[in-house]
Amino acid sequence: MVTTLQEQFEAAAAASKSLSQKPSNDTLLQLYSLYKQATAGDATDEKPSNPFDFVAKAKYEAWVSLKGLPANEAMQRYIELVKKLA
């Protein structure tokens, strides 16, 4: 049975929610930014408004760092990262 990249990506997204160990913060940022790039495309210019919301700022900066990465490439990297973590 051949699955599409989209199906593999959705399966990896589901699997990422039930990993046996919680990934490091850096890995979580990678997962977040790859997921956002794959599903929403390039980050918008809407930076987090609260300067003290460091988590939102880190997430936004991680996503912006992937600007220009095609969605299918982001999906593939996401799938590979989840496989490594599983």
N, C-alpha and C positions, 0 to 999 in steps of 0.2 A: 504494500500500500504506500503510494507516494503522497506525501503531504506537501502542501504549499508553504512558502516562506511565512505567509501570514498565519497559517495554522501552527507552525512550529513556534512562531513568536508568541502567539496566544497561549500555547502550552507552557512555554518558558515563563511567561508572566504569571501563570497560575502556579507553577512549580516554585517560583521565587518567593511566594508567600508562605511556603511550608518547608523552608530549608532547615536542616537539623541544627545548624549553628547560625547565630546572627552575624552577618558580614560586618566588616569594619566600616567606620563612617565613610572612608574614601571609596570603598567598594559600593556602599549604598548610594553615594553620589554618582558613581559611574552608572549604576543600574537606573537611577532616576533620570539622569541626563540622556542616556541612550533611549529609554522608553519615551521620554518627551519628544526627542528628535524624531523617533520612528512614528509616533502617533500625531504630533502637532507640527512637525517641521521646525524651521529655524525659530529661535526665541524672539519674542517681540521686544520692543523697546520699553516695555512696562517693567521697570526695575521695582523691587520691593520698596514700598513707601516708608516702612519703619526702619530707620538706620540701626536699631538695636535688635532686629530680628535676624540674627546671624545665620540661622538655619535656612531661612528663605533666601538670604543673600548668597550663601554657599551653593544652594540648589540652582539659583538663577545663573551664577557664574559658571557652574559646571555645564549647564545647558548651552549657554552662549559660546562656550569653548568648542562646541560641536557644529557651529554655524557652517552651512554649506554641505554638511554630510548628508548624502542621499538617504531617504527613509529605509530603503532595502538594505543598505550597508549598516545603518544603525540597528536594524532588526537582527541582522546576522551577528553583529558584535554582541548584542544583548543575549542572544541564544547561546553563543559560545561562553560568555561570562557566567550565565546561570548553570551551564553544564559543568564548568570548572568548580562551582560552588556546591553542586549537588553531591 
